[in-house]
Amino acid sequence: MGRWICCLCSRVADWLTLLLVLARSSNPSAAATASPSAPHVRPSYSFGRTFLGLDKCNACIGTSICKKFFKEEIRFDTWLSSHLKLPPSYLLSYLGNYTDDTQSWRMVDITRLTTKYQHDRADQRICTSLLKTKTCSLEQALRRTHRFQKWLRAKRLTPDLVQGLSSPMLRCPSQRLLDRIVRRYAEVPDAGSIYMDHLTEQDKLRLLYTLSVNSHPILLQIFPDVEGWPFPRYLGSCGRLVVSASTRPLSDFFRAAPEVAADLALQLLAVLRSMGNNDLNYFFYFTRVDVGTFGVFSNGHLFIRDASTLGIIDKEEGSQPMDGQQEYKDIFSCLTVDCQSAFVSCNSIREKQSLVLVCQELLPKLLKGKFLPSVQEKIDSFLQHCVEGLTDDQDVNEAMAKLAHLLKPLQSCDSRFAYRYPDCKYSDKY
């Protein structure tokens, strides 16, 4: 009996082995997966310091989000493929995906302060003008400058320390604005003080470099979206790359349905209104706008996508007079612009400036040929008057209210406008 059971078990084992072999032969991929000898290679980005700009630090923005890149919790492009491959380094911006838990992903914008070509030219200019060589340590070169030595000695960021920088945000600086920059600088762990004691020498160089090249990431930090400011959320930086919440450029909506165009135009007017009138008494103005200046979130909400051309005038304190600002320039003044470029006087900024620029560059492309002839004629007439600069005496808020009055009846209330739906069904505000 025992021999018979043993024989039966042996035959069963042979049958199971045969079935397993047949199953593997019919499914080669399964066999490869099950095979202990098949190596399992985990694909990953071949991140280089050069691509991120880490090799340029501390002539860079910061390092607050570098871990996310190296842990593959930030991935480029719109897919979440395991075949990870870096995009070309010459692009100014990239679409990416961001996660905190490796399960849920959200889209982000990954941008450079300026084009790689402009960065390379600026780096070469630093070396040739300061050290008379073609290549050099950017940090060592910039540390030797008179401006940075003043930054090292300073306890507080004052107007004379940013004098001559080309950023529109710093053309008319007030002490209140500069204190806000230091207090809310997000690339250091213990911000909160208006004094720069908590900033290391490396922190100071990164802040000065960022302000000199492009103030966009600084604006996102000091005027955060969670407080109601019309900017995308700043998530961090690594080397010379900035990561922020993703928006679609307004140009994607130039062929949108009439009710979508009307809604976006009304949001544009609301943003311009808030730029001139807000609780903190800062007057924001554009020096230039283009099709990429504004962006739209997936819920239909419009934000300022590119803040690099925004200037700020403090209506509460006014700008600090700085003797010789027109003449004072150094290497930090010339990293992205021609050193011969003239500064715009703070007194030359007009309240209507931003509205006129938007009328010239954006509203006609957004609203042209969208509505019934009787309404379209009135809109076109207003835009033509606006493009011509309005009248000197015409109140800007009055002008925006006139256009809003034409557009408001054209709005729709449905799920396409998630930022105000379903509230719009029950409120006269929309």
ZAKE-187372 format. One record per atom (N, C-alpha, C): residue in one letter; x, y, z. Coordinates in steps of 0.2 Angstrom, whole numbers, plus 5000, padded with zeros to 4 digits. Atoms other than C-alpha are relative to their C-alpha. Layout:
ZAKE-187372
AXYZ ...
END
This chain:
ZAKE-187372
M500449945000 M500050005000 M500450065000 G499649944999 G501450125005 G500450014993 R499749995007 R502350084988 R499650034995 W500549975005 W500750124978 W499950075001 I500149924999 I500550294987 I500650044998 C499449975002 C502350334984 C500050014993 C499950005007 C502250294966 C499550054997 L500549955002 L500650394964 L500250075001 C499749944999 C501450544972 C500550024995 S499549985005 S502850534960 S499850024993 R500349995006 R501750524945 R499750075000 V500349945000 V500750674951 V500550065000 A499549955000 A502350774954 A500350014992 D499850005007 D502950724936 D499550044996 W500549975004 W501250784929 W500050085001 L500049934998 L501350954938 L500650034997 T499449975003 T503150984932 T499950014992 L500250005007 L502550944914 L499650064998 L500449955001 L501151064916 L500350075000 L499649944999 L502351204922 L500450014994 V499549995006 V503551174908 V499650034994 L500549985006 L502051184895 L499850075001 A500249934999 A501451344903 A500550054999 R499449965002 R503151424902 R500150014993 S499850005008 S503451374884 S499450044996 S500549965004 S501751454879 S500050075002 N500049934997 N502051614889 N500750025001 P499349994998 P503951664887 P500150065004 S499949954995 S503651824896 S500049985007 A500150024993 A503051744911 A500649965002 A499550044999 A504451624910 A500650045002 A499549954998 A505651764910 A500050035006 T500149974994 T504851844924 T500149965006 A499950044994 A504851694935 A500749975001 S499350034999 S506651644931 S500450045004 P499549974995 P507851684945 P500650034997 S499449985003 S509251714933 S499950064996 A500149945004 A508351854924 A500150075004 P499849944995 P509152024931 P499450054999 H500549955000 H507852154936 H500350075000 V499749945000 V508452324931 V499550065001 R500549954998 R507552474938 R500250064996 P499849945004 P507552614924 P499950065004 S500149944997 S507852784930 S500350064996 Y499749955003 Y508352954924 Y500850005001 S499349994999 S510152984921 S500250075001 F500049934998 F510153144930 F500750025000 G499449975000 G511653254927 G500050075004 R500049944997 R512153404937 R499950064995 T500049955005 T512353494921 T499350024997 F500649995003 F510553464915 F499650055005 L500349964995 L509853534932 L500350075001 G499749944998 G511053674933 G500450005007 L499750014994 L511753604949 L500850025000 D499349995001 D513553624942 D500150075001 K499949935000 K513253814942 K499950035007 C500149974994 C512753834960 C500650025004 N500649964997 N512753944970 N499850054995 A500349965005 A512454044954 A499449974997 C500650035002 C510753964954 C499450025004 I500649984996 I509053974961 I500049965007 G500150034993 G509053844975 G500149924999 T500050075000 T509053654979 T499449975004 S500550034996 S507453634989 S499649944998 I500450055003 I506653514977 I500449944997 C499650055004 C508153414971 C499949935002 K500150074998 K507753254981 K499449974996 K500650035003 K506053244972 K500249984993 F499750025007 F507053234955 F500449945001 F499650065000 F508253104961 F499649945002 K500450064998 K506952994969 K499449994995 E500550015005 E505953004953 E499350025002 E500749974998 E504453094961 E499850064996 I500249955005 I504553224948 I500249974993 R499950035007 R504453154930 R499850044995 F500249965005 F504553244914 F499549974995 D500550015005 D503253244901 D499349985003 T500750014998 T501353194902 T499949935002 W500150074998 W501653014904 W500449975006 L499750034994 L502152904919 L500449944998 S499650065002 S503252784909 S500649985004 S499450034997 S504552674917 S500650014996 H499449995004 H505652704902 H500250085000 L499949934999 L506252874909 L500650034996 K499549975004 K507252984898 K499950085000 L500049934999 L507753164900 L499850044993 P500249965006 P507053294887 P500650044998 P499449955003 P508253414877 P500150055005 S499849954995 S509153534889 S499950074997 Y500049935002 Y508953684877 Y499350035001 L500749975000 L507053704880 L500050045006 L500149954995 L506453844891 L499649975006 S500550034995 S505053744900 S499849934998 Y500250075001 Y504453564902 Y499449995004 L500650024996 L502853484907 L500249945004 G499850054996 G503053364921 G499449975004 N500550034995 N502153254934 N500450005007 Y499849994993 Y502353274953 Y499649955004 T500450044995 T501953154967 T500350015007 D499850004993 D502053154986 D500049935003 D500150074997 D501552964988 D500149954995 T499950045005 T502052884972 T499449964997 Q500750025003 Q500152844969 Q499750044996 S500449955004 S499353004964 S500550054997 W499649965003 W500153114952 W499650074997 R500349945002 R499853294947 R500550044995 M499649965005 M500453404932 M500450065003 V499649944998 V501853534935 V500350034994 D499649975005 D502753654925 D500750015003 I499350004999 I504653644925 I500450054996 T499849945004 T505453804919 T500750025002 R499449974999 R507153884917 R499950085001 L500149934999 L507454064922 L500150044994 T499949975007 T508054104904 T500249944996 T499850055005 T508554004889 T500749975002 K499350024999 K510053894890 K500550044997 Y499649955004 Y510854004877 Y500250065004 Q499949944996 Q510654154887 Q500449995007 H499650024994 H511254064903 H500749994998 D499350015002 D512854014894 D500350064998 R499749945002 R513154184887 R500150045007 A499949964993 A512854264905 A500649975004 D499550034997 D514054134912 D500750024997 Q499449985004 Q515354174899 Q500250075002 R499949934998 R515154354903 R500350015007 I499749994993 I515454334921 I500749985000 C499350025000 C517054244918 C500550054996 T499649955004 T517754364904 T500050065003 S500049934997 S517254524913 S500350005007 L499850004993 L517754474931 L500749975001 L499350034999 L519254354929 L500449994993 K499650005007 K519754374910 K500149934998 T499950075002 T519554194907 T499349984996 K500650025003 K518354094896 K499549965004 T500350044995 T517853974910 T500250015007 C499849984993 C517853994928 C499549975005 S500550014995 S517053954945 S499550065001 L500549945000 L515454064944 L500050035007 E500149984993 E515254064963 E500650055002 Q499449964998 Q517054124966 Q500150074996 A500049945004 A516954254952 A499550055003 L500549954997 L515354334959 L500150025007 R499849984993 R515954324977 R500450065000 R499549954999 R517354444973 R499750074998 T500349935002 T516154584967 T499850045005 H500149954995 H515854744976 H499349995003 R500750004998 R513954714976 R499949945005 F500150054996 F514054544984 F500450015007 Q499749994994 Q515254594997 Q499650055005 K500449964996 K514054725002 K499449965003 W500550044998 W512754595003 W500249965006 L499750044994 L513854495015 L500050045006 R499949964994 R514054635027 R499350035002 A500749974999 A512154685026 A499649965005 K500550034996 K510954645040 K499349994997 R500749995003 R509454695030 R500050014993 L500049995008 L509054695011 L499750074999 T500249935001 T508954885007 T500150024993 P500049985007 P508654974991 P500750014996 D499449995003 D510455014988 D500349934998 L499750065002 L510854824987 L499749974994 V500350025007 V509654794972 V500150064995 Q499949955005 Q510154954964 Q500349984993 G499850025007 G510354934945 G499949934997 L500250065002 L509654764944 L499450014995 S500449995005 S508654744928 S499349975001 S500650024998 S507154654936 S499550055000 P500549955000 P505554754933 P499750015008 M500250004993 M505054704951 M500450055005 L499549964996 L506554804958 L500250074997 R499949935003 R506454964947 R499850055005 C500349954995 C505455054961 C499949975007 P500150044994 P505854954977 P499850045006 S500149974993 S505155004994 S500349955005 Q499850044995 Q505854945010 Q499549945002 R500550054998 R504254855014 R500049944995 L500050055005 L504354754998 L500649965001 L499450044999 L506154705001 L500049965006 D500150044994 D505754645019 D499649944998 R500450065002 R504454535011 R500349954997 I499650055003 I505654455000 I500449965004 V499650044995 V506854405014 V499649965005 R500450044995 R505454355026 R499749944997 R500450055003 R504554245013 R500549964995 Y499550045004 Y506154175004 Y499949935001 A500250074999 A505653995002 A500549954999 E499450055001 E507353914998 E500449995006 V499750014994 V507853925016 V499549985005 P500450034996 P507153825030 P499650045006 D500349964994 D506853955044 D499950084998 A500149935001 A506254115035 A499550025005 G500549974995 G505154235044 G500250065003 S499849944997 S506254375049 S500250054994 I499849955005 I506554535039 I500850015000 Y499249995000 Y508454525044 Y500349944997 M499750065004 M509654415034 M500449965004 D499650044996 D510454335049 D499949924998 H500150075001 H509654165044 H500249984993 L499850025006 L510354175027 L500849995000 T499350025000 T512054085024 T500350044994 E499749965006 E513354165011 E499749974994 Q500250035006 Q512754034999 Q499250024998 D500749985001 D510854085002 D500050074997 K500049935002 K511254264999 K500250004992 L499850005007 L512154224982 L499549984996 R500550025004 R510754124976 R499450055000 L500549955000 L509454254981 L500250064995 L499849945005 L510454394972 L500049984993 Y500050025007 Y510754284957 Y499350004997 T500750015003 T508854244955 T499750074999 L500349945001 L508354424957 L500350044994 S499749975006 S509654474944 S499849974993 V500150045006 V509154344931 V499250014998 N500750015001 N507254324933 N499650005007 S500350004993 S506154374948 S499449965000 H500650045000 H504754254943 H499949965006 P500150054994 P505054124957 P500050045006 I500149964994 I505254264970 I499350025001 L500749984999 L503554334966 L499649945002 L500550054998 L502754164967 L500149985008 Q499950014993 Q503554144984 Q499750055005 I500249954995 I503154314992 I499250024999 F500749995001 F501354324984 F499749934999 P500250075002 P500754144986 P499249994998 D500750015002 D499154074978 D499549995006 V500550024994 V498454014995 V499850065004 E500349944997 E498254195000 E499650044995 G500549975004 G497254234985 G500450044994 W499649975006 W498654304973 W499949964994 P500150035006 P498454264955 P500649974997 F499450045002 F500054154953 F499949935001 P500050074998 P500353974952 P500449985006 R499750024994 R500953884967 R500849984999 Y499350015000 Y502853884970 Y500149935003 L499850064997 L503453704973 L500749995002 G499250004998 G505353724974 G500450014994 S499549995006 S506853734963 S500649955001 C499450055000 C508353624959 C500550034995 G499549975004 G509953714952 G499750064996 R500349945004 R509253824938 R499349984997 L500650025002 L507553734936 L499550025006 V500549984995 V505953804945 V499449954998 V500650055001 V504453684948 V499450045003 S500649964997 S502653764950 S499449964997 A500650045003 A500853704947 A499950024993 S500050005007 S500453674929 S499450044998 T500649965003 T499353794919 T500149994992 R499949995007 R498953794900 R500050074998 P499949935002 P499453954891 P499350024997 L500649975003 L498054064886 L499949994993 S500150015007 S498454044868 S499749944998 D500350065001 D497753874869 D499250014999 F500749995000 F496053954871 F499750054995 F500249955005 F496054074857 F499449984995 R500650035004 R494853964847 R499549975004 A500550034995 A493753924862 A499350024998 A500749985001 A491853934862 A499950075003 P500149934998 P491154104864 P499950015008 E500149994993 E490654074882 E500649995004 V499450014997 V492354014887 V500450064999 A499649945001 A493154164879 A499850065004 A500349944996 A491954284888 A500249995007 D499850024994 D492354194904 D500850025002 L499349994999 L494254204902 L500250085000 A499949925000 A494154394897 A499850035006 L500249974994 L493154434912 L500549985006 Q499550014995 Q494454344923 Q500650044999 L499449955002 L495854444914 L499950075003 L500249934997 L494954604919 L500050005008 A500050004993 A494754544937 A500749995003 V499350004998 V496654504938 V500350075000 L499849935001 L497054674931 L499850055006 R500349964995 R495854754944 R500449995007 S499750014994 S496654664958 S500850025000 M499349975001 M498454714952 M500050075002 G500049934998 G497954894955 G499750015006 N500449994994 N496854874970 N500049945004 N499950054996 N497354754984 N500150025007 D500049984993 D497354745003 D500750025002 L499349984998 L499254765003 L500250074997 N499849945003 N499254924993 N500650004996 Y499550005005 Y500454864980 Y499750014993 F500250005007 F500254914962 F500449964995 F499650045005 F500754784950 F499950024993 Y500149975007 Y501054834932 Y500449954995 F499650045005 F501654734916 F500450054996 T499649975005 T503054794906 T500049984993 R500150035007 R502654674892 R499549945002 V500450075000 V501354534889 V500049974993 D500150045006 D501254394877 D499549945001 V500550054999 V500254244874 V500249955005 G499850054995 G501254144887 G499950045007 T500049974994 T500954274901 T499549985005 F500550034996 F499354204907 F499949934999 G500150075001 G498854024910 G499349985003 V500750024998 V497253924914 V500149935003 F500050074997 F497153784927 F499549964997 S500550055003 S496153624923 S499350025003 N500749984998 N494653704933 N499850064997 G500249955004 G494553844921 G500350075003 H499849944997 H495353974933 H500650034997 L499449965004 L496554104925 L500550035005 F499449984996 F498254144933 F500550044996 I499449975003 I499754244929 I500549954999 R499650055000 R500854114922 R500850015000 D499349975000 D502454214919 D500050075003 A500049934997 A502754354931 A500750034999 S499349975001 S504554394925 S499950084997 T500149935002 T503854564917 T499650045004 L500449964995 L502954624932 L500450045004 G499749954995 G503454784941 G499550015006 I500449994994 I502854834958 I500250075003 I499949944997 I502555004965 I499650005007 D500350004993 D502255024984 D499550065001 K500449944999 K500755134986 K500050035007 E500049984993 E500955145004 E500650035002 E499449974998 E502755185006 E500350044994 G499749975006 G503155234988 G500749974999 S499450035002 S504855194980 S500550045004 Q499449974997 Q506555234989 Q500450044995 P499649965005 P507455374979 P500749975001 M499350035000 M509155304974 M500450054995 D499649965004 D510455434968 D500449964995 G499550035005 G511355384952 G499749934998 Q500250075003 Q510255224948 Q500150004993 Q499950015007 Q510355264930 Q500749984998 E499350025002 E512255254930 E500349945004 Y499750064996 Y512555114943 Y499849944997 K500150065003 K512754954934 K500649965001 D499450054999 D513854794937 D499849944996 I500150075004 I513954614931 I499349985001 F500750034998 F512254574940 F499550044996 S500549965004 S511454714930 S499949974993 C499950015007 C511954634913 C499949924999 L500050075001 L511554444915 L499549984995 T500550025005 T510054444904 T499850054995 V500249945004 V509954614896 V500750044998 D499449965002 D511154734887 D500150055005 C499949964995 C512054834899 C499950084998 Q500249935002 Q511654994889 Q499350015000 S500749995000 S509854964891 S499850065006 A500249944996 A509055124899 A499449975005 F500650024995 F507955104915 F499450054999 V500749965001 V506155164915 V499950035007 S500249964994 S505755294927 S499449985004 C500650024996 C504555254941 C499450054999 N500549955001 N503655414938 N499649994993 S500250005006 S503355364920 S499449944999 I500450055000 I502255214925 I499350035000 R500749985000 R500355244921 R499649945002 E500550054997 E498855154929 E499749964994 K500450035005 K498155114912 K500549954996 Q499450045004 Q499855024906 Q499849934999 S500150075001 S499354844909 S499449994996 L500650015004 L497554864902 L500250014993 V499849985007 V498254944886 V500449944997 L499650055003 L499554804884 L499549944999 V500550065000 V498154664887 V499650014994 C500449995006 C497054754874 C500449994994 Q499650005007 Q498454764861 Q500249924999 E499750065002 E499154584863 E499549945001 L500450064999 L497754464870 L499350004999 L500750005001 L495954524870 L499849994993 P500350015007 P495754544851 P500149924998 K499950075002 K496454364849 K499549955003 L500450044996 L495354294862 L499250014998 L500749985001 L493754384858 L499850024992 K500149985007 K493854414839 K499549954997 G500550045004 G492354354829 G499649945004 K500350064996 K491554254843 K499350015001 F500749984998 F489854344846 F499650024995 L500449975004 L488354404838 L500250074998 P499749945002 P488654554827 P499850065004 S500149954996 S487754674838 S500450015006 V499550004994 V488854624853 V500750014998 Q499350005003 Q490454594843 Q500250074998 E499849935002 E490354774836 E500250045006 K499949964994 K490254854853 K500749985004 I499350024998 I491754744859 I500650024996 D499549975005 D492754784844 D500250075001 S499949935000 S492454964846 S500450025007 F499649984994 F493054964864 F500749985000 L499350025001 L494554864860 L500550054996 Q499749955004 Q495054984847 Q500250065004 H499949944995 H494855134859 H500649985005 C499550024995 C495855034872 C500750004997 V499450015004 V497254994859 V500350064999 E499749935001 E497455174855 E500250045006 G499749974994 G497855204873 G499550035005 L500549974996 L496255264880 L500150085001 T499949924999 T496055454885 T500450015007 D499649994994 D497255524898 D499550015006 D500449994994 D495755564909 D499549955002 Q500450064999 Q494855404908 Q500249965005 D499950044995 D494755304923 D500149934998 V499950075002 V495455124921 V499549965002 N500550044997 N494255044932 N499350014997 E500649985004 E492855134923 E500049964993 A499950035007 A493555064906 A499949935001 M500150084999 M493654884913 M499349985001 A500750024998 A491854894920 A499650014994 K500450005006 K491254944903 K500049944996 L499950065004 L491954794894 L499749945004 A500350054996 A491454684909 A499250004999 H500750005000 H489654744907 H499849974993 L500150035007 L489754684888 L500049935001 L499850075000 L490454514893 L499649965005 K500350044995 K489554464908 K499349964998 P500650045002 P487854414900 P500249944995 L499750055005 L488954304888 L500249945004 Q499750054996 Q489554194903 Q499549945000 S500550064999 S488854014905 S500249975007 C499950034993 C488653914921 C499949934999 D500050075001 D489153734919 D500649975002 S499450044997 S490453604924 S500750024997 R499349985003 R491753674912 R500350055004 F499849954996 F491953814924 F500049985007 A500050034993 A492353714939 A500250045006 Y499849954995 Y493153854948 Y499550045003 R500649974998 R491453934950 R499449965000 Y500650045000 Y490253794948 Y500049955006 P500649975002 P489053754955 P499850065003 D500249944997 D489153914965 D499650054995 C500349955005 C488654014949 C499349994999 K500750025000 K486953924950 K499650045005 Y500349974994 Y486554014966 Y500250075002 S499849944998 S487454174966 S500050054994 D500049945005 D487254344957 D500750024998 K499349985001 K489154364958 K500249984993 Y499850035007 Y489354254942 Y499550024995 
END
